[in-house]
Structure formats: structure tokens, C-alpha cells
């Protein structure tokens, strides 16, 4: 399992690539090619969950749905 510092390094590399629009990310001598920005976003979310678990906290997401009859 990766250490907290390694997870943060990987997340920072992904965030920098996301901001620059580059689909290739390198960290710790490894290179990963992503097919889309959505794939990078999913990888960042997965790393956020791993970081939160390593820190002993949970990521709580809420979804609120509101509907009307349209009258």
C-alpha cells in the first residue's frame, strides 16, 4: 500500500496534468497515459478517497433532488 506522501504526490501530478490539459502523467519514474480528462478526474477522485482513508476520515457527498409537478 502506498504511503500518504506517495498518494499526495500522485494526486498533485494528476491535478497539474488536468490543469494543463496533458493526458500523460509521470511520477516516481512511472508514466501513465490517460485517454480523456474524465478518466483523469476519476483517478483524482479515487486518490482523494485513498488519501481520506489513510488520514482516517470519510468523504461525504450529498445529492439533493428537487422535483415539481410543473403546474
mmCIF file of the N, C-alpha and C atoms, coordinates in Angstrom:
data_MODEL
# 
_entry.id   MODEL 
# 
loop_
_atom_site.group_PDB 
_atom_site.id 
_atom_site.type_symbol 
_atom_site.label_atom_id 
_atom_site.label_alt_id 
_atom_site.label_comp_id 
_atom_site.label_asym_id 
_atom_site.label_entity_id 
_atom_site.label_seq_id 
_atom_site.pdbx_PDB_ins_code 
_atom_site.Cartn_x 
_atom_site.Cartn_y 
_atom_site.Cartn_z 
_atom_site.occupancy 
_atom_site.B_iso_or_equiv 
_atom_site.pdbx_formal_charge 
_atom_site.auth_seq_id 
_atom_site.auth_comp_id 
_atom_site.auth_asym_id 
_atom_site.auth_atom_id 
_atom_site.pdbx_PDB_model_num 
ATOM 1   N N  . UNK A 1 1  ? 0.849   -1.180 0.000   1.00 0.00 ? 1  UNK A N  1 
ATOM 2   C CA . UNK A 1 1  ? 0.000   0.000  0.000   1.00 0.00 ? 1  UNK A CA 1 
ATOM 3   C C  . UNK A 1 1  ? 0.896   1.245  0.000   1.00 0.00 ? 1  UNK A C  1 
ATOM 4   N N  . UNK A 1 2  ? 0.468   2.241  -0.725  1.00 0.00 ? 2  UNK A N  1 
ATOM 5   C CA . UNK A 1 2  ? 1.242   3.475  -0.854  1.00 0.00 ? 2  UNK A CA 1 
ATOM 6   C C  . UNK A 1 2  ? 1.130   4.322  0.415   1.00 0.00 ? 2  UNK A C  1 
ATOM 7   N N  . UNK A 1 3  ? 2.187   5.058  0.677   1.00 0.00 ? 3  UNK A N  1 
ATOM 8   C CA . UNK A 1 3  ? 2.168   5.947  1.834   1.00 0.00 ? 3  UNK A CA 1 
ATOM 9   C C  . UNK A 1 3  ? 1.361   7.186  1.498   1.00 0.00 ? 3  UNK A C  1 
ATOM 10  N N  . UNK A 1 4  ? 1.032   7.936  2.523   1.00 0.00 ? 4  UNK A N  1 
ATOM 11  C CA . UNK A 1 4  ? 0.258   9.161  2.345   1.00 0.00 ? 4  UNK A CA 1 
ATOM 12  C C  . UNK A 1 4  ? 1.014   10.154 1.472   1.00 0.00 ? 4  UNK A C  1 
ATOM 13  N N  . UNK A 1 5  ? 2.308   10.251 1.642   1.00 0.00 ? 5  UNK A N  1 
ATOM 14  C CA . UNK A 1 5  ? 3.111   11.173 0.836   1.00 0.00 ? 5  UNK A CA 1 
ATOM 15  C C  . UNK A 1 5  ? 3.100   10.767 -0.636  1.00 0.00 ? 5  UNK A C  1 
ATOM 16  N N  . UNK A 1 6  ? 3.181   9.455  -0.900  1.00 0.00 ? 6  UNK A N  1 
ATOM 17  C CA . UNK A 1 6  ? 3.137   8.970  -2.284  1.00 0.00 ? 6  UNK A CA 1 
ATOM 18  C C  . UNK A 1 6  ? 1.784   9.254  -2.924  1.00 0.00 ? 6  UNK A C  1 
ATOM 19  N N  . UNK A 1 7  ? 0.718   9.036  -2.164  1.00 0.00 ? 7  UNK A N  1 
ATOM 20  C CA . UNK A 1 7  ? -0.622  9.310  -2.685  1.00 0.00 ? 7  UNK A CA 1 
ATOM 21  C C  . UNK A 1 7  ? -0.785  10.790 -3.031  1.00 0.00 ? 7  UNK A C  1 
ATOM 22  N N  . UNK A 1 8  ? -0.288  11.642 -2.146  1.00 0.00 ? 8  UNK A N  1 
ATOM 23  C CA . UNK A 1 8  ? -0.392  13.088 -2.407  1.00 0.00 ? 8  UNK A CA 1 
ATOM 24  C C  . UNK A 1 8  ? 0.447   13.496 -3.613  1.00 0.00 ? 8  UNK A C  1 
ATOM 25  N N  . UNK A 1 9  ? 1.617   12.889 -3.784  1.00 0.00 ? 9  UNK A N  1 
ATOM 26  C CA . UNK A 1 9  ? 2.464   13.181 -4.943  1.00 0.00 ? 9  UNK A CA 1 
ATOM 27  C C  . UNK A 1 9  ? 1.752   12.791 -6.229  1.00 0.00 ? 9  UNK A C  1 
ATOM 28  N N  . UNK A 1 10 ? 1.149   11.606 -6.230  1.00 0.00 ? 10 UNK A N  1 
ATOM 29  C CA . UNK A 1 10 ? 0.407   11.159 -7.412  1.00 0.00 ? 10 UNK A CA 1 
ATOM 30  C C  . UNK A 1 10 ? -0.775  12.069 -7.702  1.00 0.00 ? 10 UNK A C  1 
ATOM 31  N N  . UNK A 1 11 ? -1.491  12.494 -6.646  1.00 0.00 ? 11 UNK A N  1 
ATOM 32  C CA . UNK A 1 11 ? -2.647  13.366 -6.836  1.00 0.00 ? 11 UNK A CA 1 
ATOM 33  C C  . UNK A 1 11 ? -2.211  14.729 -7.370  1.00 0.00 ? 11 UNK A C  1 
ATOM 34  N N  . UNK A 1 12 ? -1.121  15.265 -6.840  1.00 0.00 ? 12 UNK A N  1 
ATOM 35  C CA . UNK A 1 12 ? -0.608  16.555 -7.319  1.00 0.00 ? 12 UNK A CA 1 
ATOM 36  C C  . UNK A 1 12 ? -0.206  16.484 -8.786  1.00 0.00 ? 12 UNK A C  1 
ATOM 37  N N  . UNK A 1 13 ? 0.420   15.374 -9.183  1.00 0.00 ? 13 UNK A N  1 
ATOM 38  C CA . UNK A 1 13 ? 0.813   15.197 -10.585 1.00 0.00 ? 13 UNK A CA 1 
ATOM 39  C C  . UNK A 1 13 ? -0.418  15.136 -11.484 1.00 0.00 ? 13 UNK A C  1 
ATOM 40  N N  . UNK A 1 14 ? -1.458  14.431 -11.037 1.00 0.00 ? 14 UNK A N  1 
ATOM 41  C CA . UNK A 1 14 ? -2.687  14.357 -11.819 1.00 0.00 ? 14 UNK A CA 1 
ATOM 42  C C  . UNK A 1 14 ? -3.378  15.708 -11.915 1.00 0.00 ? 14 UNK A C  1 
ATOM 43  N N  . UNK A 1 15 ? -3.420  16.431 -10.809 1.00 0.00 ? 15 UNK A N  1 
ATOM 44  C CA . UNK A 1 15 ? -4.069  17.748 -10.816 1.00 0.00 ? 15 UNK A CA 1 
ATOM 45  C C  . UNK A 1 15 ? -3.323  18.709 -11.736 1.00 0.00 ? 15 UNK A C  1 
ATOM 46  N N  . UNK A 1 16 ? -2.005  18.657 -11.742 1.00 0.00 ? 16 UNK A N  1 
ATOM 47  C CA . UNK A 1 16 ? -1.212  19.527 -12.620 1.00 0.00 ? 16 UNK A CA 1 
ATOM 48  C C  . UNK A 1 16 ? -1.457  19.169 -14.086 1.00 0.00 ? 16 UNK A C  1 
ATOM 49  N N  . UNK A 1 17 ? -1.520  17.884 -14.382 1.00 0.00 ? 17 UNK A N  1 
ATOM 50  C CA . UNK A 1 17 ? -1.797  17.451 -15.755 1.00 0.00 ? 17 UNK A CA 1 
ATOM 51  C C  . UNK A 1 17 ? -3.199  17.873 -16.175 1.00 0.00 ? 17 UNK A C  1 
ATOM 52  N N  . UNK A 1 18 ? -4.145  17.733 -15.268 1.00 0.00 ? 18 UNK A N  1 
ATOM 53  C CA . UNK A 1 18 ? -5.536  18.129 -15.547 1.00 0.00 ? 18 UNK A CA 1 
ATOM 54  C C  . UNK A 1 18 ? -5.611  19.607 -15.863 1.00 0.00 ? 18 UNK A C  1 
ATOM 55  N N  . UNK A 1 19 ? -4.912  20.418 -15.094 1.00 0.00 ? 19 UNK A N  1 
ATOM 56  C CA . UNK A 1 19 ? -4.940  21.873 -15.287 1.00 0.00 ? 19 UNK A CA 1 
ATOM 57  C C  . UNK A 1 19 ? -4.289  22.285 -16.606 1.00 0.00 ? 19 UNK A C  1 
ATOM 58  N N  . UNK A 1 20 ? -3.284  21.544 -17.033 1.00 0.00 ? 20 UNK A N  1 
ATOM 59  C CA . UNK A 1 20 ? -2.582  21.899 -18.266 1.00 0.00 ? 20 UNK A CA 1 
ATOM 60  C C  . UNK A 1 20 ? -3.183  21.231 -19.500 1.00 0.00 ? 20 UNK A C  1 
ATOM 61  N N  . UNK A 1 21 ? -4.107  20.284 -19.297 1.00 0.00 ? 21 UNK A N  1 
ATOM 62  C CA . UNK A 1 21 ? -4.740  19.607 -20.420 1.00 0.00 ? 21 UNK A CA 1 
ATOM 63  C C  . UNK A 1 21 ? -3.914  18.472 -21.000 1.00 0.00 ? 21 UNK A C  1 
ATOM 64  N N  . UNK A 1 22 ? -2.860  18.065 -20.316 1.00 0.00 ? 22 UNK A N  1 
ATOM 65  C CA . UNK A 1 22 ? -1.989  16.990 -20.772 1.00 0.00 ? 22 UNK A CA 1 
ATOM 66  C C  . UNK A 1 22 ? -2.565  15.655 -20.299 1.00 0.00 ? 22 UNK A C  1 
ATOM 67  N N  . UNK A 1 23 ? -2.515  14.637 -21.160 1.00 0.00 ? 23 UNK A N  1 
ATOM 68  C CA . UNK A 1 23 ? -3.069  13.332 -20.810 1.00 0.00 ? 23 UNK A CA 1 
ATOM 69  C C  . UNK A 1 23 ? -2.000  12.345 -20.375 1.00 0.00 ? 23 UNK A C  1 
ATOM 70  N N  . UNK A 1 24 ? -0.742  12.773 -20.262 1.00 0.00 ? 24 UNK A N  1 
ATOM 71  C CA . UNK A 1 24 ? 0.343   11.903 -19.821 1.00 0.00 ? 24 UNK A CA 1 
ATOM 72  C C  . UNK A 1 24 ? 0.864   12.415 -18.485 1.00 0.00 ? 24 UNK A C  1 
ATOM 73  N N  . UNK A 1 25 ? 0.922   11.531 -17.502 1.00 0.00 ? 25 UNK A N  1 
ATOM 74  C CA . UNK A 1 25 ? 1.345   11.906 -16.154 1.00 0.00 ? 25 UNK A CA 1 
ATOM 75  C C  . UNK A 1 25 ? 2.541   11.052 -15.759 1.00 0.00 ? 25 UNK A C  1 
ATOM 76  N N  . UNK A 1 26 ? 3.592   11.704 -15.221 1.00 0.00 ? 26 UNK A N  1 
ATOM 77  C CA . UNK A 1 26 ? 4.779   10.992 -14.749 1.00 0.00 ? 26 UNK A CA 1 
ATOM 78  C C  . UNK A 1 26 ? 5.004   11.320 -13.273 1.00 0.00 ? 26 UNK A C  1 
ATOM 79  N N  . UNK A 1 27 ? 5.312   10.280 -12.499 1.00 0.00 ? 27 UNK A N  1 
ATOM 80  C CA . UNK A 1 27 ? 5.648   10.440 -11.086 1.00 0.00 ? 27 UNK A CA 1 
ATOM 81  C C  . UNK A 1 27 ? 6.468   9.234  -10.667 1.00 0.00 ? 27 UNK A C  1 
ATOM 82  N N  . UNK A 1 28 ? 7.429   9.444  -9.839  1.00 0.00 ? 28 UNK A N  1 
ATOM 83  C CA . UNK A 1 28 ? 8.280   8.375  -9.314  1.00 0.00 ? 28 UNK A CA 1 
ATOM 84  C C  . UNK A 1 28 ? 8.839   7.472  -10.419 1.00 0.00 ? 28 UNK A C  1 
ATOM 85  N N  . UNK A 1 29 ? 9.201   8.042  -11.563 1.00 0.00 ? 29 UNK A N  1 
ATOM 86  C CA . UNK A 1 29 ? 9.770   7.265  -12.650 1.00 0.00 ? 29 UNK A CA 1 
ATOM 87  C C  . UNK A 1 29 ? 8.767   6.457  -13.450 1.00 0.00 ? 29 UNK A C  1 
ATOM 88  N N  . UNK A 1 30 ? 7.472   6.633  -13.192 1.00 0.00 ? 30 UNK A N  1 
ATOM 89  C CA . UNK A 1 30 ? 6.426   5.908  -13.905 1.00 0.00 ? 30 UNK A CA 1 
ATOM 90  C C  . UNK A 1 30 ? 5.656   6.893  -14.770 1.00 0.00 ? 30 UNK A C  1 
ATOM 91  N N  . UNK A 1 31 ? 5.197   6.437  -15.915 1.00 0.00 ? 31 UNK A N  1 
ATOM 92  C CA . UNK A 1 31 ? 4.406   7.275  -16.808 1.00 0.00 ? 31 UNK A CA 1 
ATOM 93  C C  . UNK A 1 31 ? 3.086   6.573  -17.112 1.00 0.00 ? 31 UNK A C  1 
ATOM 94  N N  . UNK A 1 32 ? 1.988   7.330  -17.026 1.00 0.00 ? 32 UNK A N  1 
ATOM 95  C CA . UNK A 1 32 ? 0.659   6.800  -17.309 1.00 0.00 ? 32 UNK A CA 1 
ATOM 96  C C  . UNK A 1 32 ? 0.009   7.696  -18.354 1.00 0.00 ? 32 UNK A C  1 
ATOM 97  N N  . UNK A 1 33 ? -0.546  7.087  -19.404 1.00 0.00 ? 33 UNK A N  1 
ATOM 98  C CA . UNK A 1 33 ? -1.286  7.823  -20.426 1.00 0.00 ? 33 UNK A CA 1 
ATOM 99  C C  . UNK A 1 33 ? -2.782  7.662  -20.168 1.00 0.00 ? 33 UNK A C  1 
ATOM 100 N N  . UNK A 1 34 ? -3.491  8.770  -20.064 1.00 0.00 ? 34 UNK A N  1 
ATOM 101 C CA . UNK A 1 34 ? -4.937  8.755  -19.873 1.00 0.00 ? 34 UNK A CA 1 
ATOM 102 C C  . UNK A 1 34 ? -5.611  9.091  -21.188 1.00 0.00 ? 34 UNK A C  1 
ATOM 103 N N  . UNK A 1 35 ? -6.791  8.529  -21.417 1.00 0.00 ? 35 UNK A N  1 
ATOM 104 C CA . UNK A 1 35 ? -7.498  8.732  -22.681 1.00 0.00 ? 35 UNK A CA 1 
ATOM 105 C C  . UNK A 1 35 ? -8.304  10.017 -22.713 1.00 0.00 ? 35 UNK A C  1 
ATOM 106 N N  . UNK A 1 36 ? -8.732  10.493 -21.549 1.00 0.00 ? 36 UNK A N  1 
ATOM 107 C CA . UNK A 1 36 ? -9.581  11.686 -21.530 1.00 0.00 ? 36 UNK A CA 1 
ATOM 108 C C  . UNK A 1 36 ? -9.429  12.405 -20.196 1.00 0.00 ? 36 UNK A C  1 
ATOM 109 N N  . UNK A 1 37 ? -9.931  13.633 -20.153 1.00 0.00 ? 37 UNK A N  1 
ATOM 110 C CA . UNK A 1 37 ? -9.922  14.382 -18.898 1.00 0.00 ? 37 UNK A CA 1 
ATOM 111 C C  . UNK A 1 37 ? -10.859 13.740 -17.883 1.00 0.00 ? 37 UNK A C  1 
ATOM 112 N N  . UNK A 1 38 ? -11.933 13.126 -18.357 1.00 0.00 ? 38 UNK A N  1 
ATOM 113 C CA . UNK A 1 38 ? -12.855 12.440 -17.453 1.00 0.00 ? 38 UNK A CA 1 
ATOM 114 C C  . UNK A 1 38 ? -12.154 11.284 -16.741 1.00 0.00 ? 38 UNK A C  1 
ATOM 115 N N  . UNK A 1 39 ? -11.279 10.594 -17.446 1.00 0.00 ? 39 UNK A N  1 
ATOM 116 C CA . UNK A 1 39 ? -10.530 9.496  -16.836 1.00 0.00 ? 39 UNK A CA 1 
ATOM 117 C C  . UNK A 1 39 ? -9.563  10.029 -15.771 1.00 0.00 ? 39 UNK A C  1 
ATOM 118 N N  . UNK A 1 40 ? -8.958  11.181 -16.044 1.00 0.00 ? 40 UNK A N  1 
ATOM 119 C CA . UNK A 1 40 ? -8.090  11.815 -15.045 1.00 0.00 ? 40 UNK A CA 1 
ATOM 120 C C  . UNK A 1 40 ? -8.913  12.222 -13.827 1.00 0.00 ? 40 UNK A C  1 
ATOM 121 N N  . UNK A 1 41 ? -10.109 12.781 -14.063 1.00 0.00 ? 41 UNK A N  1 
ATOM 122 C CA . UNK A 1 41 ? -10.988 13.170 -12.953 1.00 0.00 ? 41 UNK A CA 1 
ATOM 123 C C  . UNK A 1 41 ? -11.333 11.971 -12.076 1.00 0.00 ? 41 UNK A C  1 
ATOM 124 N N  . UNK A 1 42 ? -11.633 10.829 -12.699 1.00 0.00 ? 42 UNK A N  1 
ATOM 125 C CA . UNK A 1 42 ? -11.948 9.624  -11.924 1.00 0.00 ? 42 UNK A CA 1 
ATOM 126 C C  . UNK A 1 42 ? -10.735 9.152  -11.120 1.00 0.00 ? 42 UNK A C  1 
ATOM 127 N N  . UNK A 1 43 ? -9.549  9.272  -11.706 1.00 0.00 ? 43 UNK A N  1 
ATOM 128 C CA . UNK A 1 43 ? -8.332  8.884  -10.986 1.00 0.00 ? 43 UNK A CA 1 
ATOM 129 C C  . UNK A 1 43 ? -8.085  9.805  -9.798  1.00 0.00 ? 43 UNK A C  1 
ATOM 130 N N  . UNK A 1 44 ? -8.338  11.103 -9.974  1.00 0.00 ? 44 UNK A N  1 
ATOM 131 C CA . UNK A 1 44 ? -8.183  12.060 -8.873  1.00 0.00 ? 44 UNK A CA 1 
ATOM 132 C C  . UNK A 1 44 ? -9.170  11.738 -7.759  1.00 0.00 ? 44 UNK A C  1 
ATOM 133 N N  . UNK A 1 45 ? -10.421 11.437 -8.120  1.00 0.00 ? 45 UNK A N  1 
ATOM 134 C CA . UNK A 1 45 ? -11.428 11.085 -7.111  1.00 0.00 ? 45 UNK A CA 1 
ATOM 135 C C  . UNK A 1 45 ? -11.028 9.822  -6.348  1.00 0.00 ? 45 UNK A C  1 
ATOM 136 N N  . UNK A 1 46 ? -10.490 8.844  -7.052  1.00 0.00 ? 46 UNK A N  1 
ATOM 137 C CA . UNK A 1 46 ? -10.053 7.606  -6.400  1.00 0.00 ? 46 UNK A CA 1 
ATOM 138 C C  . UNK A 1 46 ? -8.903  7.889  -5.435  1.00 0.00 ? 46 UNK A C  1 
ATOM 139 N N  . UNK A 1 47 ? -7.964  8.738  -5.845  1.00 0.00 ? 47 UNK A N  1 
ATOM 140 C CA . UNK A 1 47 ? -6.856  9.099  -4.957  1.00 0.00 ? 47 UNK A CA 1 
ATOM 141 C C  . UNK A 1 47 ? -7.353  9.893  -3.761  1.00 0.00 ? 47 UNK A C  1 
ATOM 142 N N  . UNK A 1 48 ? -8.336  10.777 -3.968  1.00 0.00 ? 48 UNK A N  1 
ATOM 143 C CA . UNK A 1 48 ? -8.913  11.520 -2.847  1.00 0.00 ? 48 UNK A CA 1 
ATOM 144 C C  . UNK A 1 48 ? -9.506  10.571 -1.812  1.00 0.00 ? 48 UNK A C  1 
ATOM 145 N N  . UNK A 1 49 ? -10.175 9.509  -2.294  1.00 0.00 ? 49 UNK A N  1 
ATOM 146 C CA . UNK A 1 49 ? -10.739 8.518  -1.367  1.00 0.00 ? 49 UNK A CA 1 
ATOM 147 C C  . UNK A 1 49 ? -9.638  7.768  -0.624  1.00 0.00 ? 49 UNK A C  1 
ATOM 148 N N  . UNK A 1 50 ? -8.571  7.404  -1.331  1.00 0.00 ? 50 UNK A N  1 
ATOM 149 C CA . UNK A 1 50 ? -7.450  6.703  -0.678  1.00 0.00 ? 50 UNK A CA 1 
ATOM 150 C C  . UNK A 1 50 ? -6.768  7.598  0.354   1.00 0.00 ? 50 UNK A C  1 
ATOM 151 N N  . UNK A 1 51 ? -6.593  8.869  0.020   1.00 0.00 ? 51 UNK A N  1 
ATOM 152 C CA . UNK A 1 51 ? -5.965  9.819  0.949   1.00 0.00 ? 51 UNK A CA 1 
ATOM 153 C C  . UNK A 1 51 ? -6.842  9.987  2.176   1.00 0.00 ? 51 UNK A C  1 
ATOM 154 N N  . UNK A 1 52 ? -8.143  10.131 1.963   1.00 0.00 ? 52 UNK A N  1 
ATOM 155 C CA . UNK A 1 52 ? -9.066  10.285 3.094   1.00 0.00 ? 52 UNK A CA 1 
ATOM 156 C C  . UNK A 1 52 ? -9.030  9.052  3.989   1.00 0.00 ? 52 UNK A C  1 
ATOM 157 N N  . UNK A 1 53 ? -8.990  7.869  3.390   1.00 0.00 ? 53 UNK A N  1 
ATOM 158 C CA . UNK A 1 53 ? -8.934  6.638  4.185   1.00 0.00 ? 53 UNK A CA 1 
ATOM 159 C C  . UNK A 1 53 ? -7.627  6.557  4.963   1.00 0.00 ? 53 UNK A C  1 
ATOM 160 N N  . UNK A 1 54 ? -6.521  6.970  4.344   1.00 0.00 ? 54 UNK A N  1 
ATOM 161 C CA . UNK A 1 54 ? -5.222  6.945  5.031   1.00 0.00 ? 54 UNK A CA 1 
ATOM 162 C C  . UNK A 1 54 ? -5.174  7.933  6.184   1.00 0.00 ? 54 UNK A C  1 
ATOM 163 N N  . UNK A 1 55 ? -5.927  9.034  6.045   1.00 0.00 ? 55 UNK A N  1 
ATOM 164 C CA . UNK A 1 55 ? -5.977  10.036 7.117   1.00 0.00 ? 55 UNK A CA 1 
ATOM 165 C C  . UNK A 1 55 ? -7.033  9.704  8.163   1.00 0.00 ? 55 UNK A C  1 
ATOM 166 N N  . UNK A 1 56 ? -7.817  8.650  7.918   1.00 0.00 ? 56 UNK A N  1 
ATOM 167 C CA . UNK A 1 56 ? -8.834  8.243  8.877   1.00 0.00 ? 56 UNK A CA 1 
ATOM 168 C C  . UNK A 1 56 ? -10.106 9.066  8.801   1.00 0.00 ? 56 UNK A C  1 
ATOM 169 N N  . UNK A 1 57 ? -10.392 9.624  7.653   1.00 0.00 ? 57 UNK A N  1 
ATOM 170 C CA . UNK A 1 57 ? -11.630 10.400 7.506   1.00 0.00 ? 57 UNK A CA 1 
ATOM 171 C C  . UNK A 1 57 ? -12.398 9.883  6.298   1.00 0.00 ? 57 UNK A C  1 
ATOM 172 N N  . UNK A 1 58 ? -13.662 10.277 6.218   1.00 0.00 ? 58 UNK A N  1 
ATOM 173 C CA . UNK A 1 58 ? -14.518 9.853  5.114   1.00 0.00 ? 58 UNK A CA 1 
ATOM 174 C C  . UNK A 1 58 ? -14.830 11.049 4.227   1.00 0.00 ? 58 UNK A C  1 
ATOM 175 N N  . UNK A 1 59 ? -15.037 10.780 2.956   1.00 0.00 ? 59 UNK A N  1 
ATOM 176 C CA . UNK A 1 59 ? -15.526 11.813 2.050   1.00 0.00 ? 59 UNK A CA 1 
ATOM 177 C C  . UNK A 1 59 ? -17.033 11.632 1.969   1.00 0.00 ? 59 UNK A C  1 
ATOM 178 N N  . UNK A 1 60 ? -17.761 12.652 2.350   1.00 0.00 ? 60 UNK A N  1 
ATOM 179 C CA . UNK A 1 60 ? -19.211 12.580 2.334   1.00 0.00 ? 60 UNK A CA 1 
ATOM 180 C C  . UNK A 1 60 ? -19.713 13.424 1.172   1.00 0.00 ? 60 UNK A C  1 
ATOM 181 N N  . UNK A 1 61 ? -20.496 12.813 0.339   1.00 0.00 ? 61 UNK A N  1 
ATOM 182 C CA . UNK A 1 61 ? -21.081 13.515 -0.806  1.00 0.00 ? 61 UNK A CA 1 
ATOM 183 C C  . UNK A 1 61 ? -22.580 13.452 -0.671  1.00 0.00 ? 61 UNK A C  1 
ATOM 184 N N  . UNK A 1 62 ? -23.221 14.552 -0.945  1.00 0.00 ? 62 UNK A N  1 
ATOM 185 C CA . UNK A 1 62 ? -24.671 14.622 -0.856  1.00 0.00 ? 62 UNK A CA 1 
ATOM 186 C C  . UNK A 1 62 ? -25.244 14.940 -2.227  1.00 0.00 ? 62 UNK A C  1 
ATOM 187 N N  . UNK A 1 63 ? -26.366 14.345 -2.519  1.00 0.00 ? 63 UNK A N  1 
ATOM 188 C CA . UNK A 1 63 ? -27.089 14.613 -3.747  1.00 0.00 ? 63 UNK A CA 1 
ATOM 189 C C  . UNK A 1 63 ? -28.503 14.964 -3.351  1.00 0.00 ? 63 UNK A C  1 
ATOM 190 N N  . UNK A 1 64 ? -28.937 16.141 -3.715  1.00 0.00 ? 64 UNK A N  1 
ATOM 191 C CA . UNK A 1 64 ? -30.277 16.589 -3.369  1.00 0.00 ? 64 UNK A CA 1 
ATOM 192 C C  . UNK A 1 64 ? -31.075 16.697 -4.663  1.00 0.00 ? 64 UNK A C  1 
ATOM 193 N N  . UNK A 1 65 ? -32.207 16.020 -4.707  1.00 0.00 ? 65 UNK A N  1 
ATOM 194 C CA . UNK A 1 65 ? -33.077 16.045 -5.878  1.00 0.00 ? 65 UNK A CA 1 
ATOM 195 C C  . UNK A 1 65 ? -34.342 16.795 -5.527  1.00 0.00 ? 65 UNK A C  1 
ATOM 196 N N  . UNK A 1 66 ? -34.703 17.742 -6.359  1.00 0.00 ? 66 UNK A N  1 
ATOM 197 C CA . UNK A 1 66 ? -35.922 18.514 -6.155  1.00 0.00 ? 66 UNK A CA 1 
ATOM 198 C C  . UNK A 1 66 ? -36.782 18.392 -7.407  1.00 0.00 ? 66 UNK A C  1 
ATOM 199 N N  . UNK A 1 67 ? -38.064 18.111 -7.217  1.00 0.00 ? 67 UNK A N  1 
ATOM 200 C CA . UNK A 1 67 ? -38.963 18.000 -8.365  1.00 0.00 ? 67 UNK A CA 1 
ATOM 201 C C  . UNK A 1 67 ? -40.213 18.827 -8.120  1.00 0.00 ? 67 UNK A C  1 
ATOM 202 N N  . UNK A 1 68 ? -40.884 19.165 -9.199  1.00 0.00 ? 68 UNK A N  1 
ATOM 203 C CA . UNK A 1 68 ? -42.179 19.851 -9.111  1.00 0.00 ? 68 UNK A CA 1 
ATOM 204 C C  . UNK A 1 68 ? -43.116 19.190 -10.095 1.00 0.00 ? 68 UNK A C  1 
ATOM 205 N N  . UNK A 1 69 ? -44.382 19.471 -9.951  1.00 0.00 ? 69 UNK A N  1 
ATOM 206 C CA . UNK A 1 69 ? -45.362 18.908 -10.876 1.00 0.00 ? 69 UNK A CA 1 
ATOM 207 C C  . UNK A 1 69 ? -45.402 19.702 -12.169 1.00 0.00 ? 69 UNK A C  1 
ATOM 208 N N  . UNK A 1 70 ? -44.783 20.851 -12.197 1.00 0.00 ? 70 UNK A N  1 
ATOM 209 C CA . UNK A 1 70 ? -44.761 21.646 -13.419 1.00 0.00 ? 70 UNK A CA 1 
ATOM 210 C C  . UNK A 1 70 ? -46.030 22.446 -13.645 1.00 0.00 ? 70 UNK A C  1 
ATOM 211 N N  . UNK A 1 71 ? -46.811 22.684 -12.602 1.00 0.00 ? 71 UNK A N  1 
ATOM 212 C CA . UNK A 1 71 ? -48.043 23.456 -12.748 1.00 0.00 ? 71 UNK A CA 1 
ATOM 213 C C  . UNK A 1 71 ? -47.792 24.937 -12.682 1.00 0.00 ? 71 UNK A C  1 
# 
